[in-house]
């Protein structure tokens, strides 16, 4: 859990409102992204798993700094929307936050999907890291997984493990391994996803940063 002081209420007084310059290893992920260099291998009733290509659109926009008493996070709100090639129907939808704690190097990804499942994955990375990974584990109190009763019965998720790599050409990629215990099978099934994402749009500034920019513009106009 880390080492914390007895003062759990006092918030930091020197918080920079400009989230984009305080995201540490998440900095290069801010923006609007698309990718079709992808592969999804989900569980199927047949022995041989299906290999499915997909087209992904992901937006990651900065949020205002977040405090829990003295704890300070900078982060990105994200939404991922995925379809199969040439189709309109949603194949996968996911929302959540990527969070970075500068004081500790802690990274968090929160995950919510509209099949009745949530998770929080945790990891650590240095400020300038270009490779990092996060893990959520079923039953853990601080980086756990929560599923609706049917998923817990039929497709129990026991671990979520994501690896991120920031590439020198401005793209970034992820490799995701979700370990499932599928009802009727004795061995774990590794549901894997991967993609390379290319930037197609810039991130929107967080509200406090927008307000600071407007104040500077007004001040400049008065001189």
C-alpha positions in Angstrom: 0.0 0.0 0.0 3.0 2.3 0.4 3.9 4.6 3.2 1.5 7.4 4.1 1.6 10.2 6.7 -0.8 10.6 9.6 -2.3 13.7 7.8 -4.8 12.2 5.4 -6.7 15.4 4.8 -4.4 18.2 3.7 -4.3 18.6 -0.1 -1.2 19.8 -1.9 -1.0 23.5 -2.5 1.2 23.7 -5.6 -0.9 21.7 -8.1 -0.2 22.5 -11.7 -3.5 22.9 -13.6 -1.8 21.9 -16.9 -2.4 18.1 -16.9 -0.8 17.5 -20.3 2.7 18.5 -18.9 2.3 16.3 -15.8 1.3 12.9 -17.3 4.7 11.2 -17.0 4.7 8.0 -19.0 1.1 8.6 -20.2 2.1 11.8 -22.0 2.4 10.3 -25.5 -1.0 8.5 -25.2 -3.0 11.7 -25.0 -5.1 12.4 -28.1 -7.4 10.6 -30.6 -6.2 7.3 -32.0 -7.1 4.7 -34.6 -5.7 1.3 -35.4 -6.6 -1.7 -37.6 -3.3 -3.6 -37.2 -5.0 -5.7 -34.6 -5.8 -9.2 -33.5 -8.3 -10.5 -31.0 -8.4 -14.2 -29.9 -11.6 -14.7 -27.8 -12.8 -18.1 -26.3 -15.2 -20.1 -28.5 -17.1 -23.3 -28.0 -14.9 -25.1 -30.5 -11.4 -26.2 -29.4 -9.5 -24.0 -31.8 -10.0 -20.3 -30.9 -11.1 -17.8 -33.5 -8.7 -15.1 -34.7 -10.6 -11.9 -35.2 -9.3 -8.6 -36.8 -10.9 -5.4 -35.6 -10.9 -1.6 -36.2 -10.4 0.6 -33.1 -11.1 4.2 -32.3 -9.8 5.4 -28.9 -9.9 8.9 -27.4 -7.8 9.9 -24.4 -8.3 13.4 -23.1 -6.7 15.0 -20.0 -8.8 15.5 -16.8 -8.2 18.1 -14.0 -5.7 17.0 -11.3 -7.3 14.7 -8.8 -6.5 14.7 -5.1 -7.3 12.3 -2.2 -6.1 14.4 0.6 -2.3 14.7 0.0 -2.4 12.2 -2.9 -2.3 13.7 -6.3 -3.1 12.1 -9.7 -2.9 13.4 -13.2 -4.8 11.4 -15.8 -6.6 10.8 -19.0 -10.3 9.9 -19.5 -10.6 7.4 -22.3 -13.2 5.7 -24.5 -12.5 2.8 -26.8 -14.9 1.8 -29.6 -14.2 -1.2 -31.7 -15.9 -2.8 -34.7 -15.2 -5.7 -37.0 -13.8 -4.6 -40.4 -16.5 -3.3 -42.7 -19.2 -3.5 -40.0 -21.1 -0.9 -38.0 -22.3 -2.9 -35.0 -20.2 -2.4 -31.8 -17.8 -5.3 -31.2 -16.4 -3.8 -28.0 -16.9 -0.6 -26.0 -14.8 0.4 -23.0 -14.5 3.5 -20.8 -12.3 4.5 -17.9 -9.2 6.4 -16.7 -5.5 6.2 -17.0 -3.9 7.8 -13.9 -0.3 8.7 -13.0 0.9 9.6 -9.5 4.1 11.6 -9.8 5.1 11.2 -6.2 5.3 7.4 -6.3 5.4 6.4 -10.0 2.2 4.5 -9.6 0.0 3.9 -12.7 -3.7 2.9 -12.7 -6.0 2.0 -15.4 -9.7 1.7 -14.6 -11.9 -0.4 -16.9 -15.6 -0.6 -17.4 -17.4 -2.5 -20.1 -21.1 -2.7 -20.8 -21.3 -6.5 -20.3 -21.4 -5.9 -16.5 -17.7 -5.9 -15.7 -15.2 -3.5 -14.1 -11.6 -3.7 -13.1 -8.7 -1.6 -11.8 -5.2 -2.5 -13.0 -2.0 -1.2 -11.3 1.6 -0.9 -12.1 4.6 1.4 -11.8 6.8 3.3 -14.2 9.3 6.2 -14.3 8.4 9.6 -15.6 10.0 9.0 -19.0 9.2 5.3 -19.4 8.2 4.1 -22.8 7.3 0.6 -21.8 5.2 -0.3 -18.8 2.6 -2.9 -17.7 -0.3 -3.1 -15.3 -2.1 -6.0 -13.7 -5.6 -6.6 -12.1 -6.3 -9.8 -10.2 -9.6 -11.3 -9.2 -10.0 -11.1 -5.4 -7.5 -8.3 -4.9 -8.6 -5.4 -2.8 -6.5 -2.7 -4.5 -6.3 -3.9 -8.1 -9.3 -6.2 -8.5 -11.9 -7.4 -11.0 -15.7 -7.4 -10.5 -18.0 -9.3 -12.9 -21.7 -9.8 -13.1 -23.1 -13.2 -11.9 -23.2 -14.8 -15.4 -19.6 -13.9 -16.3 -18.4 -15.1 -12.9 -20.3 -18.4 -13.5 -19.3 -19.0 -17.2 -16.3 -16.9 -18.0 -14.5 -16.1 -14.8 -11.8 -13.5 -15.2 -8.9 -14.2 -12.9 -6.3 -11.8 -14.3 -6.0 -8.8 -16.6 -2.5 -8.0 -17.8 -1.7 -5.1 -20.2 1.6 -4.1 -21.7 2.1 -0.7 -23.3 4.9 0.4 -25.6 5.4 3.9 -26.9 7.0 3.8 -30.3 9.6 6.2 -31.7 7.4 6.9 -34.7 4.7 8.5 -32.6 2.4 5.4 -32.5 1.8 3.3 -29.4 0.8 -0.3 -29.0 -0.7 -2.6 -26.4 -0.6 -6.3 -25.7 -3.4 -7.5 -23.5 -3.8 -11.0 -21.9 -7.0 -11.6 -20.0 -6.9 -15.0 -18.2 -10.3 -16.7 -18.0 -11.6 -19.9 -16.4 -14.3 -21.0 -18.9 -17.0 -23.3 -17.5 -16.5 -26.8 -18.8 -12.7 -26.4 -19.3 -10.0 -27.4 -16.8 -7.2 -25.2 -18.2 -7.1 -21.4 -18.2 -7.9 -19.7 -21.5 -5.8 -16.7 -22.4 -7.9 -14.1 -24.3 -5.4 -11.9 -26.1 -5.8 -8.6 -27.8 -3.2 -6.4 -29.4 -3.2 -3.3 -31.7 -1.0 -0.5 -32.9 -2.6 3.0 -32.6 -1.9 6.0 -34.9 -2.7 9.5 -33.8 -5.5 11.2 -35.8 -6.4 14.1 -33.5 -5.1 16.2 -30.6 -6.3 16.0 -27.0 -8.7 18.5 -25.6 -7.3 20.5 -22.7 -8.6 19.8 -19.2 -11.1 22.5 -17.8 -8.5 24.1 -15.5 -6.0 24.4 -18.3 -8.6 25.9 -20.6 -9.5 28.5 -17.9 -5.8 29.4 -17.4 -5.4 29.9 -21.1 -8.4 32.1 -21.3 -7.1 34.2 -18.4 -3.8 34.6 -20.1 -5.5 35.7 -23.3 -7.5 38.3 -21.5 -4.5 39.6 -19.6 -2.5 39.9 -22.9 -5.4 41.7 -24.6 -5.4 44.3 -21.8 -1.7 45.2 -22.3 
